Amino acid sequence: MSRLLNAGVRAALSLPVAGQAAVLTVGPGQAYTTIPAAIAASADGDVIEVQAGTYENQFAEIGTQITLKAVGGRVTMKATEDIPNEKGILITDTDVSISGFTFEGARVRTHAGENGAGIRYQSGNLTINDCYFHNNQEGILADASTGTLTITNSEFAHNGDTNGPEAGYTHNIYVGAVALLDIESSYFHHANDGHEIKSRALVTVVNNTRVVDGPTGTASYSIDLPNGGAATISNDQIEKGPDASNPTIISYGEEGNIPAGSSLLVENTLIENDMTDHYPTGVANDSSVVGTLTGVTIYGLNAAEVEAGPFAAGGYTMLSTEPAISTKHPY
């Protein structure tokens, strides 16, 4: 068999066939010039590789099980106008994985809720890695679902609407009653009036993550779990800033409707308070669930301010020197 024939056979074997995942490329000189066009052409299992750059006002709803991957640097999906779908820059309806993307500028008008999101999650299992959400009305807004949301090595900053009737009700991330929210090795900071993290998930895990208001942040709760659930907050650094709009750092169960099997564990975590003009609370437990703090270090609170509600005895130590918290990007 000649070398030319061998090359032809290899090329034929490399072409996608029916039922086989394909790689779709987006960017200048690529098969698709826009991200929505590639999404519309995708099938389950496909990988969409997007060349680094800024893609303005390219809104799409994803109904296929795909991977979106930045190539050659970061991909920025930027909204400079009201989002026509009145939900998000991307809407996800099935299993989707996204890495290396930045989402910014998402907004919808008042009649649509003023809660335009970088990503509006509606169902399926969504995996976010190495992504950055900033200056959106909502970073991620997740509807109630039986699916899961997994976030790693990602950053959420300056999300939340500061004007209009929804000011204070939009957040860096707001997750409805999904099966699982798992946040790992990420960085949440400077939410605008709303919460840094708000979750109604049946299971919420926040691990090895920084949740920080900083010297100018105006966030409300650092972590809000209004319906309880099985919550594990571990190996984190959580700081309440001097300009925060709410003195409670972690809030659990304040809206009731606590599901069976709920639990609250805060372990190996720094809780740091820099607010001085209110009486702060480290962890406020408004449920009947008995919370547990273990290996927790506290700065800027007195013993009476560390816990409110039912907790097991002990589990924390007080610091006299304020620890520094890194402001480096996680990606």
C-alpha positions as CSV (number, residue, x, y, z in Angstrom):
1,M,0.0,0.0,0.0
2,S,1.5,3.4,-1.0
3,R,2.2,6.2,1.5
4,L,-0.5,8.3,-0.3
5,L,-3.1,5.6,0.1
6,N,-2.1,5.2,3.8
7,A,-2.6,8.9,4.3
8,G,-6.0,8.7,2.6
9,V,-7.1,5.8,4.8
10,R,-6.0,7.6,7.9
11,A,-7.9,10.8,6.9
12,A,-11.1,8.7,6.2
13,L,-10.8,7.0,9.6
14,S,-10.5,10.4,11.3
15,L,-13.8,11.8,10.0
16,P,-16.8,11.7,12.4
17,V,-19.4,9.1,11.6
18,A,-23.0,8.9,12.7
19,G,-23.2,8.6,16.5
20,Q,-19.5,9.6,16.9
21,A,-18.6,12.8,18.8
22,A,-17.2,15.6,16.7
23,V,-15.0,18.6,17.5
24,L,-16.5,21.8,16.3
25,T,-14.3,24.9,16.0
26,V,-15.2,28.5,16.5
27,G,-13.4,31.7,15.7
28,P,-11.7,33.6,12.8
29,G,-11.0,31.1,10.0
30,Q,-12.6,28.2,11.9
31,A,-15.6,26.1,10.8
32,Y,-18.0,28.4,12.7
33,T,-17.7,32.1,13.2
34,T,-20.1,32.3,16.2
35,I,-20.6,30.3,19.3
36,P,-24.4,30.0,18.8
37,A,-23.9,28.6,15.3
38,A,-21.7,25.9,16.7
39,I,-24.1,25.1,19.5
40,A,-27.0,24.9,17.0
41,A,-25.0,22.4,14.9
42,S,-23.9,20.2,17.8
43,A,-24.9,16.7,18.8
44,D,-24.6,14.9,22.1
45,G,-21.0,14.2,23.0
46,D,-19.5,16.9,20.8
47,V,-16.7,19.3,21.9
48,I,-16.9,22.9,20.8
49,E,-13.4,24.5,20.8
50,V,-13.6,28.3,20.8
51,Q,-10.6,30.4,19.9
52,A,-9.6,33.0,22.5
53,G,-11.2,36.4,22.1
54,T,-14.3,38.4,22.9
55,Y,-17.6,37.3,21.4
56,E,-20.2,40.1,21.9
57,N,-24.0,39.5,22.2
58,Q,-23.8,35.8,21.2
59,F,-26.6,34.3,23.2
60,A,-27.6,30.7,23.0
61,E,-29.7,27.9,24.6
62,I,-27.9,24.6,24.9
63,G,-30.0,21.4,24.4
64,T,-27.3,19.0,23.6
65,Q,-24.8,17.3,25.9
66,I,-21.6,19.1,24.9
67,T,-18.3,20.5,26.2
68,L,-17.4,24.1,25.5
69,K,-13.7,24.7,25.7
70,A,-11.5,27.8,25.3
71,V,-8.5,27.3,23.1
72,G,-5.4,29.6,23.1
73,G,-6.5,31.7,26.0
74,R,-9.7,33.0,27.6
75,V,-13.0,33.3,25.7
76,T,-15.1,36.2,26.8
77,M,-18.9,36.1,26.2
78,K,-19.9,39.7,26.7
79,A,-23.3,41.2,26.6
80,T,-23.6,44.9,25.7
81,E,-27.4,44.9,25.3
82,D,-30.4,43.6,27.0
83,I,-30.5,39.8,26.5
84,P,-33.3,38.9,24.0
85,N,-34.1,35.6,25.7
86,E,-34.6,37.5,29.0
87,K,-32.6,34.8,30.9
88,G,-28.9,34.6,30.3
89,I,-25.9,34.7,27.9
90,L,-26.1,30.9,27.9
91,I,-29.0,28.8,28.9
92,T,-28.3,25.1,29.8
93,D,-31.0,22.4,29.5
94,T,-28.9,19.3,29.7
95,D,-25.4,18.0,30.7
96,V,-22.9,20.7,29.8
97,S,-19.3,21.3,30.6
98,I,-17.6,24.7,30.2
99,S,-14.0,25.6,30.7
100,G,-11.9,28.7,30.2
101,F,-14.8,31.2,29.6
102,T,-15.6,34.6,31.0
103,F,-19.2,35.9,31.2
104,E,-19.8,39.6,31.6
105,G,-22.5,42.3,31.2
106,A,-25.6,40.0,31.4
107,R,-28.7,42.1,32.0
108,V,-32.4,41.9,31.3
109,R,-35.0,44.6,31.8
110,T,-37.2,45.2,34.8
111,H,-40.3,43.4,33.4
112,A,-38.1,40.3,33.0
113,G,-36.9,40.4,36.6
114,E,-33.6,42.3,36.3
115,N,-31.8,39.0,36.8
116,G,-29.9,38.4,33.6
117,A,-27.3,35.7,34.2
118,G,-23.9,34.8,32.7
119,I,-25.4,31.3,32.7
120,R,-29.0,30.4,33.4
121,Y,-29.1,26.7,34.4
122,Q,-32.5,25.0,33.8
123,S,-31.7,21.2,34.1
124,G,-29.1,18.6,33.7
125,N,-25.6,18.4,35.2
126,L,-23.6,21.6,34.6
127,T,-19.8,21.6,35.2
128,I,-17.9,24.9,35.3
129,N,-14.1,25.0,35.4
130,D,-11.7,27.8,35.1
131,C,-14.4,30.4,34.4
132,Y,-14.9,34.0,35.5
133,F,-18.3,35.7,36.0
134,H,-18.3,39.4,36.6
135,N,-20.5,42.4,36.3
136,N,-23.7,40.5,35.5
137,Q,-27.0,40.9,37.2
138,E,-26.5,37.3,38.3
139,G,-23.3,35.3,37.9
140,I,-25.1,32.0,37.6
141,L,-28.9,31.6,38.2
142,A,-29.9,28.0,38.6
143,D,-33.6,26.9,38.6
144,A,-34.8,24.0,40.8
145,S,-33.8,20.7,39.2
146,T,-32.9,17.1,40.0
147,G,-29.5,17.8,38.4
148,T,-26.2,19.0,39.8
149,L,-24.0,22.1,39.5
150,T,-20.2,21.7,40.0
151,I,-17.9,24.7,40.0
152,T,-14.1,24.4,40.2
153,N,-11.2,27.0,39.9
154,S,-13.7,29.7,39.0
155,E,-14.3,33.3,40.1
156,F,-17.4,35.4,40.7
157,A,-17.1,39.1,41.3
158,H,-19.2,42.3,41.2
159,N,-22.3,40.5,40.1
160,G,-25.7,41.8,41.4
161,D,-28.0,44.6,40.4
162,T,-27.5,47.8,42.4
163,N,-30.4,49.7,40.8
164,G,-34.1,49.2,40.5
165,P,-36.6,47.0,42.4
166,E,-34.3,43.9,42.3
167,A,-31.3,45.6,43.9
168,G,-30.1,43.3,46.8
169,Y,-32.0,40.3,45.4
170,T,-29.5,39.4,42.7
171,H,-26.2,37.7,43.6
172,N,-22.8,36.4,42.6
173,I,-24.6,33.0,42.4
174,Y,-28.1,32.0,43.2
175,V,-28.9,28.3,43.1
176,G,-32.5,26.9,43.4
177,A,-33.4,23.5,44.8
178,V,-31.0,21.4,42.8
179,A,-29.8,18.0,44.0
180,L,-26.2,19.2,44.5
181,L,-24.2,22.4,44.4
182,D,-20.5,21.6,44.7
183,I,-18.1,24.6,44.8
184,E,-14.4,23.7,44.9
185,S,-11.2,25.9,44.9
186,S,-13.0,29.0,43.8
187,Y,-13.2,32.7,44.7
188,F,-16.3,34.8,45.4
189,H,-16.0,38.5,46.1
190,H,-17.6,41.9,46.0
191,A,-21.1,40.9,45.3
192,N,-23.2,44.0,44.7
193,D,-25.7,44.2,47.6
194,G,-26.9,40.6,47.2
195,H,-25.2,37.4,48.6
196,E,-21.8,36.1,47.6
197,I,-23.3,32.6,47.5
198,K,-27.0,31.7,47.8
199,S,-28.1,28.1,47.6
200,R,-31.4,26.2,48.1
201,A,-29.7,22.9,47.0
202,L,-30.6,19.7,48.8
203,V,-26.8,19.3,49.3
204,T,-24.4,22.2,49.3
205,V,-20.6,21.8,49.5
206,V,-18.3,24.8,49.6
207,N,-14.7,23.6,49.9
208,N,-11.3,25.2,49.7
209,T,-12.9,28.4,48.5
210,R,-12.5,32.1,49.4
211,V,-15.7,34.1,50.0
212,V,-14.6,37.7,50.6
213,D,-16.3,41.1,50.6
214,G,-13.0,43.0,50.7
215,P,-12.6,46.6,51.9
216,T,-15.3,48.0,49.6
217,G,-17.7,45.1,49.1
218,T,-21.4,45.7,49.8
219,A,-22.6,42.1,49.9
220,S,-25.4,40.8,52.2
221,Y,-24.8,37.2,53.5
222,S,-21.5,35.6,52.6
223,I,-23.2,32.2,52.4
224,D,-27.0,32.0,52.5
225,L,-28.7,28.6,52.8
226,P,-32.3,29.7,53.4
227,N,-33.9,26.3,53.3
228,G,-31.1,24.4,55.0
229,G,-30.2,21.2,53.3
230,A,-27.1,19.0,53.9
231,A,-24.4,21.7,54.0
232,T,-20.6,21.2,54.3
233,I,-18.5,24.4,54.5
234,S,-14.9,23.2,54.7
235,N,-11.3,24.5,54.3
236,D,-12.6,28.0,53.3
237,Q,-11.7,31.6,54.0
238,I,-14.8,33.8,54.6
239,E,-14.5,37.5,55.3
240,K,-17.3,40.0,56.1
241,G,-16.2,43.5,54.9
242,P,-16.7,46.8,56.6
243,D,-19.2,48.0,54.0
244,A,-21.3,44.9,53.9
245,S,-25.1,45.4,53.9
246,N,-25.8,42.6,56.4
247,P,-23.9,41.6,59.5
248,T,-24.5,37.9,59.3
249,I,-21.7,35.9,57.7
250,I,-23.3,32.4,57.2
251,S,-27.1,32.1,57.4
252,Y,-28.8,28.7,57.5
253,G,-32.6,27.9,57.4
254,E,-34.0,31.4,57.9
255,E,-36.8,30.7,55.4
256,G,-37.9,27.3,56.8
257,N,-39.0,24.4,54.6
258,I,-36.0,22.4,55.9
259,P,-35.8,19.0,54.0
260,A,-35.3,15.7,55.8
261,G,-31.7,14.8,56.2
262,S,-30.5,18.4,56.6
263,S,-27.2,19.0,58.4
264,L,-24.8,21.9,59.0
265,L,-21.0,21.4,59.3
266,V,-18.5,24.2,59.2
267,E,-14.9,22.8,59.5
268,N,-11.3,23.9,59.1
269,T,-12.5,27.3,58.0
270,L,-11.5,30.9,58.8
271,I,-14.4,33.3,59.6
272,E,-13.2,36.9,59.6
273,N,-15.3,39.9,60.5
274,D,-14.2,43.5,59.6
275,M,-17.7,45.1,60.2
276,T,-17.7,47.4,63.2
277,D,-21.0,49.3,63.0
278,H,-23.4,46.4,63.6
279,Y,-23.5,43.4,65.9
280,P,-22.3,40.6,63.6
281,T,-23.0,36.9,63.7
282,G,-20.6,34.3,62.4
283,V,-23.1,31.4,61.8
284,A,-26.8,32.0,62.3
285,N,-28.8,28.8,62.4
286,D,-32.5,29.4,62.3
287,S,-33.5,25.7,62.0
288,S,-33.8,23.0,64.6
289,V,-30.8,21.2,63.0
290,V,-27.9,21.0,65.4
291,G,-24.9,22.6,63.7
292,T,-21.3,21.6,64.1
293,L,-18.2,23.8,64.1
294,T,-14.9,22.0,64.2
295,G,-11.4,23.3,63.6
296,V,-12.8,26.8,62.8
297,T,-10.8,30.0,63.5
298,I,-12.5,33.3,64.2
299,Y,-11.2,36.8,63.9
300,G,-13.2,40.0,64.7
301,L,-16.0,38.4,66.7
302,N,-16.4,37.8,70.4
303,A,-17.6,34.5,71.7
304,A,-21.2,35.6,71.9
305,E,-21.2,36.5,68.2
306,V,-19.8,33.3,66.8
307,E,-23.0,31.2,66.7
308,A,-26.7,31.8,67.0
309,G,-29.1,28.9,67.2
310,P,-28.6,25.2,68.0
311,F,-24.9,24.1,67.8
312,A,-22.8,21.3,69.3
313,A,-20.4,22.6,71.9
314,G,-17.0,23.9,71.1
315,G,-15.2,23.7,67.8
316,Y,-13.5,27.0,67.2
317,T,-10.6,29.2,68.4
318,M,-10.3,33.0,68.5
319,L,-7.5,34.8,66.7
320,S,-6.0,38.1,67.9
321,T,-4.2,38.9,64.6
322,E,-6.1,39.4,61.3
323,P,-5.1,36.8,58.7
324,A,-4.4,37.9,55.1
325,I,-6.6,36.5,52.4
326,S,-5.2,36.1,48.9
327,T,-6.9,38.1,46.1
328,K,-5.3,36.0,43.3
329,H,-7.5,34.6,40.5
330,P,-8.1,30.9,40.9
331,Y,-7.8,30.2,37.2
